[in-house]
Amino acid sequence: MKSTEYIIVGQGLAGTLISFELLKKGKSFIVFDEQKENTSSKICGGMYTPISGKRMTKSKGIDELLDLARNTYRELEKFLGIQILNEKNIYAVFGSVKEQNDLTLKLDNENFSKHINLQPQVQENIKQTFGAFEINGSGRVDVKKLLDAMKHKLEESNQYITEKFDYSLLENVDGKWKYKNIEASTIIFCEGVNATENPFFPNLPFRFCKGDVLTIKSEQLKTDRVIKKGIGILHLHDDIFKIGSTYEWNDLSEAPTEAGKNMLLKKLDELIDVPYTIIKHEAAVRPSSITREPFIKIHPEHKNMFMLNGLGTKGVMTGPWWVNQMMKNNN
Ligand SMILES: Cc1cc2nc3c(=O)[nH]c(=O)nc-3n(C[C@H](O)[C@H](O)[C@H](O)COP(=O)(O)OP(=O)(O)OC[C@H]3O[C@@H](n4cnc5c(N)ncnc54)[C@H](O)[C@@H]3O)c2cc1C
């Protein structure tokens, strides 16, 4: 029997951030992940921004949240020896005069206007009848690279098991968790949308949201900026860009759909005036919650069984804060 302090089920963004906190605290743990292909963390754009939504709002406490997130990703870069944090302003294209006016009305608030540059350097090859502005303090995290590097690190120290966790084999013996030949004091579930299969936490307040994304190649789209108007154009490397994403609340099938692709292409054609070719089309379902807030759950009977989930559409930005809250009282 192998003894460890924690078992973590799921190594998406949530499981990765928890693993890092446990490593910093010197705790022993083992991660299980079944290596699902099309997970939210693997295909996401990884964007974060202080100003978001159709109404261009800045949520309360966002500066602190973003500081914590940036620091966490920088620490992860150092720890794993990789580069994942790209601090990039968003080049946001106005859709109408009304949008221009609505934004101008908000600029009296210094806490908001500090993020807005109304006179950015004009981006070529973008259709922008009503102009554009820049959102400072935004950026992107390469989540897939982060996941791969953490998996590799944990495999090196025999802390990683690539298999689907079978809930029916988990036993509670004298307050400890036994799973196959492993004994652990605490178990933390972070299975993203697969949490619906978890019998220990039924009826969770999820409201899943599927997203399609495209990867395109365009030799003439010369930019390393993030460009936004309905969709986002994220420069990945060389002439390769990620285009995303859709928000689909009804069709939650895991496969990419023609409808999703067509919606992205329509918006892309409205935004750029250079040719491109599609390289890849992917989709995944976001583990969003009804309240749009992530949640930390403690099992009502077993105080050593937890879940972190519901990271939803903004997991990159909010994940480090929620993990921080979860670990604060967990020594
Ligand atoms: C198209 C799209 C674009 C997005 N863009 C952004 C963005 O720009 N910015 C942003 O902040 N967020 C974005 N998101 C959201 C972000 O991806 C999520 O908030 C976050 O990645 C969720 O991470 P997670 O770890 O909770 O879940 P997941 O990524 O789903 O990870 C769950 C993991 O658990 C594993 N697993 C599940 N069940 C089991 C089991 N029984 N046994 C073993 N392993 C198991 C899976 O293999 C998986 O690796 C986007 C999402 C999508 C779909």
The ligand as a Gaussian input file, in Angstrom:
#p B3LYP/6-31G(d) Opt

LIG

0 1
 C      -13.506000      27.047000     -26.347000
 C      -13.092000      27.489000     -24.974000
 C      -12.397000      28.682000     -24.810000
 C      -12.037000      29.111000     -23.544000
 N      -11.319000      30.265000     -23.434000
 C      -10.965000      30.699000     -22.202000
 C      -10.215000      31.895000     -22.063000
 O       -9.831000      32.529000     -23.054000
 N       -9.916000      32.321000     -20.802000
 C      -10.314000      31.608000     -19.691000
 O      -10.017000      32.051000     -18.582000
 N      -11.004000      30.471000     -19.798000
 C      -11.340000      29.998000     -21.020000
 N      -12.048000      28.841000     -21.131000
 C      -12.457000      28.149000     -19.900000
 C      -11.327000      27.328000     -19.264000
 O      -10.844000      26.445000     -20.227000
 C      -11.871000      26.576000     -18.036000
 O      -12.316000      27.502000     -17.076000
 C      -10.822000      25.687000     -17.360000
 O       -9.859000      25.231000     -18.235000
 C      -11.506000      24.507000     -16.678000
 O      -10.524000      23.696000     -16.094000
 P      -10.880000      22.429000     -15.208000
 O       -9.603000      21.890000     -14.696000
 O      -11.936000      22.756000     -14.203000
 O      -11.597000      21.379000     -16.207000
 P      -11.015000      20.529000     -17.429000
 O      -10.170000      21.327000     -18.281000
 O      -12.225000      19.887000     -18.062000
 O      -10.135000      19.386000     -16.772000
 C      -10.669000      18.244000     -16.164000
 C       -9.635000      17.129000     -16.214000
 O      -10.137000      16.017000     -15.468000
 C       -9.845000      14.815000     -16.149000
 N      -10.845000      13.841000     -15.697000
 C      -12.193000      13.982000     -15.664000
 N      -12.777000      12.911000     -15.116000
 C      -11.765000      12.067000     -14.782000
 C      -11.726000      10.774000     -14.164000
 N      -12.844000      10.121000     -13.747000
 N      -10.525000      10.182000     -13.994000
 C       -9.383000      10.793000     -14.372000
 N       -9.372000      12.017000     -14.954000
 C      -10.550000      12.643000     -15.143000
 C       -9.923000      15.175000     -17.626000
 O       -9.130000      14.295000     -18.407000
 C       -9.371000      16.599000     -17.617000
 O       -7.978000      16.606000     -17.856000
 C      -12.397000      28.350000     -22.401000
 C      -13.065000      27.145000     -22.563000
 C      -13.406000      26.698000     -23.836000
 C      -14.113000      25.383000     -23.990000

